[in-house]
Amino acid sequence: MRKQPETEMTTEAVQKGTDWLSGAGLRPTRQRVALATLLVGDGRNRHVTAESLFAAVKAEGESVSLATVYNTLRAFCDAGLMQEVTVDGTRSYFDTNTHDHPHFFWEDDGHLTDAPAEDMVISRLPDAPDGAEIASVDVVIRLRKRS
């Protein structure tokens, strides 16, 4: 699996992470700031698993438990800072790009990337059953290397 995130804990990156939290009304605790800095400190979008983010924050020397990483990612999603993308019902990835867009899931090494939204056209969806409305449509395109 690809190592993500790769953001350094520079003063500028920490400030971006802190601003990201404050903009969503989240209290910037030490642990949240450390995770936010790794996620958005360089201004690039990230697709992470809780485990990959946990490994990255530990590599930075921060003291954060895996349970805290999971809880913090959920809080970031609840605050609208991230979206959760579930692949095959068992793997959750967390995406800092909250705009509607499709994803490529690379089966060979288990990572998720953005797919070009401008190239995708969904011309029709089935009607929602009575009493329901479509909340969103998630598109994950599974890829593998050719043999």
C-alpha positions in Angstrom: 0.0 0.0 0.0 1.2 3.5 -0.8 2.5 5.5 2.2 0.3 8.5 2.8 0.3 11.2 4.0 3.7 12.7 3.3 3.3 16.2 4.8 6.1 17.5 7.0 5.1 19.2 10.3 6.4 22.6 9.4 5.0 25.7 11.1 3.1 26.6 7.9 1.6 23.1 7.6 0.6 23.1 11.3 -1.1 26.5 10.7 -3.0 25.1 7.7 -4.1 22.1 9.8 -5.2 24.4 12.7 -7.1 26.7 10.3 -8.8 23.7 8.7 -10.1 22.6 12.1 -11.1 26.1 13.2 -13.0 26.7 9.9 -15.2 23.7 10.8 -15.7 24.7 14.4 -13.6 21.9 15.8 -11.4 22.6 18.8 -7.8 22.3 17.8 -6.5 19.8 20.3 -2.9 18.7 20.0 -3.9 15.3 18.5 -6.4 16.8 16.1 -3.8 19.4 14.9 -1.2 16.6 14.4 -3.6 14.6 12.3 -5.0 17.6 10.4 -1.5 18.8 9.6 -0.6 15.4 8.0 -3.9 15.5 6.1 -4.0 19.1 4.7 -0.8 20.8 5.7 0.6 20.9 2.2 -2.7 21.8 0.6 -3.0 18.5 -1.3 -6.0 16.2 -1.0 -5.4 12.8 0.7 -7.0 9.4 0.7 -6.0 7.6 3.9 -7.0 4.7 6.0 -7.0 5.0 9.8 -4.1 2.6 9.9 -2.0 4.6 7.3 -2.7 7.9 9.2 -1.8 6.2 12.5 1.5 5.0 11.0 2.3 8.5 9.7 1.5 10.3 12.9 3.6 7.8 14.9 6.5 8.3 12.4 6.3 12.0 13.4 6.8 11.0 17.0 3.3 12.0 18.1 1.6 10.0 20.9 -1.8 9.1 19.4 -3.7 5.8 19.8 -5.3 4.0 16.8 -8.7 4.4 18.5 -8.1 8.2 18.7 -7.2 8.2 15.0 -10.5 6.4 14.2 -12.5 8.7 16.4 -10.9 11.8 15.0 -11.5 10.8 11.4 -15.1 10.2 12.2 -15.3 13.7 13.9 -13.7 15.2 10.7 -16.3 13.5 8.6 -19.1 14.6 10.9 -17.8 18.2 10.6 -17.8 18.0 6.8 -14.0 18.1 6.5 -13.7 14.7 5.0 -15.8 12.0 3.4 -15.6 8.3 4.0 -15.3 6.0 1.0 -16.1 2.4 1.6 -14.6 -0.2 -0.7 -16.1 -3.7 -0.8 -17.9 -3.1 2.5 -14.8 -3.9 4.5 -12.3 -1.1 3.9 -12.8 2.5 4.7 -10.8 5.3 3.2 -11.1 8.9 4.3 -10.9 11.6 1.6 -10.1 15.3 2.2 -11.8 16.2 -1.1 -15.4 16.5 -0.1 -16.7 17.4 -3.6 -18.7 14.7 -5.4 -16.3 12.7 -7.5 -15.5 9.1 -8.5 -12.6 7.1 -7.3 -10.2 4.5 -8.6 -9.5 1.6 -6.3 -6.2 0.0 -7.2 -6.7 -3.7 -6.2 -3.0 -4.7 -6.6 -1.8 -2.5 -3.8 -5.0 -1.4 -2.1 -4.9 2.3 -2.6 -7.6 4.8 -3.6 -7.2 7.8 -5.9 -9.5 10.4 -7.5 -10.9 9.5 -10.9 -11.5 12.4 -13.3 -15.1 13.5 -12.6 -15.3 15.4 -15.9 -15.0 12.1 -17.8 -17.8 10.4 -16.0 -21.4 10.7 -17.1 -24.3 9.2 -15.2 -27.3 9.6 -17.5 -30.0 8.0 -15.4 -30.5 6.6 -11.9 -33.4 4.4 -10.8 -36.2 6.2 -8.9 -35.9 6.0 -5.1 -38.6 3.8 -3.4 -41.6 5.6 -2.0 -40.7 7.6 1.1 -37.0 7.7 0.3 -34.7 10.1 -1.6 -31.3 9.6 -3.0 -28.7 11.1 -0.7 -25.6 10.5 -2.8 -24.1 8.2 -5.4 -20.7 6.8 -4.7 -18.7 5.5 -7.6 -15.6 3.3 -7.0 -14.0 1.9 -10.1 -11.9 -1.1 -9.3 -8.6 -1.4 -11.3 -5.9 -4.1 -11.5 -2.8 -4.3 -13.6 -3.1 -6.2 -16.9 -1.6 -9.6 -16.9 
